[in-house]
Amino acid sequence: MKITIIAVGKIKESFIKKGIDEYVKRLRRFCNIDIIEVGDEQAPESLSPAQEDKVKETEGERILKKVKPGSKVIALDVRGISLDSVEFADKINSYAISGNSHITFIIGGSLGLHKRVLDAANEKLSLSRMTFPHQLTRLILLEQIYRAFKIINGETYHK
């Protein structure tokens, strides 16, 4: 199975980078994993709704250019479905069983994802009703993907 994470922005904090590197290393045993970073737009605090939409649109265009045809696309969005870890593992496993051997997760920037990106996604997933910094979201997602593969393989990490 191939997993791609397309994320807006670079990771700046070294402790987050170390966590990401650790989970990528662990995941290589289960899948081919690739993280693609796309540039983020400068977004001052006081943007109008139209300016916010333009920032998300520009970032969204960058994201959509990186999505490979035939990939199952899951956009991370606070309004998406919420799953527990076992349900998430079941979902990943069901993709593999049904022949979807490539899953692409999309993480937006600080303003979220543009409507076009959300509309292009096969599914929308919420990691929590809480809001996380987009850099930390990448680490949380990787940990949950790793946990899912451990569950799928009947290994004890999950408990």
C-alpha positions as CSV (number, residue, x, y, z in Angstrom):
1,M,0.0,0.0,0.0
2,K,1.1,3.5,-0.7
3,I,0.3,6.4,1.6
4,T,0.8,10.0,0.6
5,I,0.4,13.0,2.8
6,I,0.1,16.3,1.1
7,A,0.5,19.1,3.6
8,V,0.7,22.9,3.4
9,G,3.8,24.4,4.8
10,K,7.1,23.2,6.3
11,I,7.7,21.8,9.7
12,K,9.5,24.4,11.7
13,E,9.7,22.9,15.2
14,S,12.5,20.3,15.7
15,F,10.5,18.2,18.2
16,I,7.7,17.8,15.6
17,K,10.2,16.9,12.9
18,K,11.7,14.2,15.2
19,G,8.3,12.8,15.8
20,I,7.4,12.8,12.1
21,D,10.7,11.1,11.2
22,E,10.1,8.4,13.9
23,Y,6.7,7.5,12.6
24,V,7.8,7.6,9.0
25,K,10.5,5.2,9.9
26,R,8.1,2.9,11.7
27,L,5.6,3.0,8.9
28,R,8.1,1.9,6.2
29,R,7.6,-1.6,7.5
30,F,3.9,-1.5,6.5
31,C,3.6,0.8,3.5
32,N,5.4,3.1,1.1
33,I,4.9,6.5,2.7
34,D,5.6,9.9,1.1
35,I,5.1,13.4,2.5
36,I,4.7,16.2,0.0
37,E,4.9,19.8,1.3
38,V,3.4,22.6,-0.7
39,G,4.1,26.3,-0.1
40,D,1.9,28.2,2.3
41,E,0.7,31.7,1.6
42,Q,1.4,34.6,3.9
43,A,-1.8,35.3,5.9
44,P,-1.8,38.3,8.2
45,E,-4.2,38.2,11.1
46,S,-6.7,40.6,9.7
47,L,-7.8,39.1,6.4
48,S,-11.2,39.7,4.9
49,P,-13.3,36.7,4.0
50,A,-12.4,37.3,0.3
51,Q,-8.7,37.4,1.2
52,E,-8.9,34.2,3.3
53,D,-10.7,32.5,0.4
54,K,-7.9,33.6,-2.0
55,V,-5.2,32.3,0.3
56,K,-7.0,28.9,0.6
57,E,-7.6,28.9,-3.2
58,T,-3.9,29.4,-4.0
59,E,-2.8,26.7,-1.5
60,G,-5.6,24.5,-2.8
61,E,-4.3,24.7,-6.4
62,R,-0.8,23.7,-5.2
63,I,-2.4,20.7,-3.3
64,L,-4.5,19.5,-6.2
65,K,-1.5,19.5,-8.6
66,K,0.2,17.0,-6.4
67,V,-2.8,14.5,-6.1
68,K,-2.1,11.4,-8.3
69,P,-5.0,10.1,-10.4
70,G,-6.6,7.0,-9.0
71,S,-5.6,7.7,-5.4
72,K,-8.3,7.6,-2.7
73,V,-8.2,11.2,-1.4
74,I,-9.0,11.9,2.3
75,A,-9.1,15.6,3.3
76,L,-8.6,16.4,7.0
77,D,-11.4,18.8,8.0
78,V,-13.0,19.6,11.3
79,R,-16.4,18.9,9.7
80,G,-15.4,15.5,8.5
81,I,-16.3,12.1,10.0
82,S,-14.9,11.1,13.3
83,L,-13.6,7.6,13.8
84,D,-12.0,5.8,16.6
85,S,-8.6,4.1,16.0
86,V,-10.2,0.7,15.3
87,E,-12.7,2.2,12.8
88,F,-9.9,4.1,11.1
89,A,-7.9,0.9,10.8
90,D,-10.9,-0.8,9.3
91,K,-11.3,2.0,6.8
92,I,-7.7,1.7,5.7
93,N,-7.9,-2.0,5.5
94,S,-11.1,-1.8,3.5
95,Y,-9.4,0.4,0.9
96,A,-6.7,-2.2,0.5
97,I,-9.1,-5.0,0.2
98,S,-11.2,-3.1,-2.4
99,G,-8.1,-2.5,-4.5
100,N,-7.4,1.1,-3.5
101,S,-3.7,0.7,-2.9
102,H,-2.9,4.4,-2.8
103,I,-4.4,6.7,-0.2
104,T,-3.7,10.4,-0.2
105,F,-4.3,12.4,3.0
106,I,-4.5,16.2,2.6
107,I,-3.7,18.6,5.5
108,G,-4.5,22.3,4.8
109,G,-2.7,25.4,6.1
110,S,-3.6,27.6,9.1
111,L,-6.8,28.7,7.4
112,G,-7.9,25.2,6.4
113,L,-8.8,23.8,2.9
114,H,-10.4,25.5,0.0
115,K,-13.9,24.2,-1.1
116,R,-12.4,22.9,-4.3
117,V,-10.0,20.6,-2.4
118,L,-12.8,19.5,-0.1
119,D,-15.0,18.8,-3.1
120,A,-12.3,16.8,-4.8
121,A,-11.8,14.6,-1.8
122,N,-13.4,11.1,-1.7
123,E,-13.9,11.6,2.1
124,K,-13.4,14.1,4.8
125,L,-11.9,13.0,8.1
126,S,-11.8,14.9,11.4
127,L,-9.0,13.9,13.8
128,S,-10.9,15.8,16.6
129,R,-13.4,18.5,17.2
130,M,-10.5,20.4,18.6
131,T,-8.3,22.6,16.4
132,F,-4.6,21.6,16.1
133,P,-1.8,23.5,14.5
134,H,-1.4,22.1,11.0
135,Q,2.2,21.1,11.8
136,L,1.1,19.0,14.8
137,T,-1.8,17.6,12.7
138,R,0.8,15.9,10.5
139,L,2.4,14.1,13.5
140,I,-1.0,13.1,14.9
141,L,-2.1,11.7,11.5
142,L,1.1,9.7,11.1
143,E,0.7,8.2,14.6
144,Q,-2.8,7.2,13.8
145,I,-1.8,5.6,10.5
146,Y,0.9,3.7,12.3
147,R,-1.6,2.6,15.0
148,A,-4.0,1.5,12.2
149,F,-1.4,-0.7,10.6
150,K,-0.6,-2.2,14.0
151,I,-4.3,-3.0,14.6
152,I,-4.7,-4.4,11.1
153,N,-1.7,-6.7,11.8
154,G,-2.9,-7.8,15.2
155,E,0.1,-6.3,17.0
156,T,0.0,-4.9,20.5
157,Y,0.9,-1.2,20.1
158,H,-2.8,-0.3,20.1
159,K,-3.5,-1.2,23.7
